């Protein structure tokens, strides 16, 4: 399902092509969107064009994962505590962990290794 976020003028300022997390749904800021809506198509095209013109955008997702792994290592080694991070960072990390856990459960199509 696709969701959009609009500004005070009604212009689209955000687009999600995945299910909302609980905090996102509770915020009330994301609205269901029709992929056939021309405004949605225009916004998505602009995002794609911007990513094509920004070489750093191609590595942003990969670097985000590296950063998450680094934070996990620092916490595991007791260099920092999770609560040392700002609340907003804690929330983002928790959201991503929950999303990864849900995705991992969906991908476990065969279940346990008990099948012969």
Secondary structure, 3 states (H helix, E strand, C coil): CCEEEECCCCCEEEEECCCCCHHHHHHCCCEECCCCCHHHHHHHHHHHHHHHHCCCHHHHHHHHHHHHHHHHHHHHCCCCCHHHCCHHHHHHHHHHHHHHHHHHHHHCCCCCCCCC
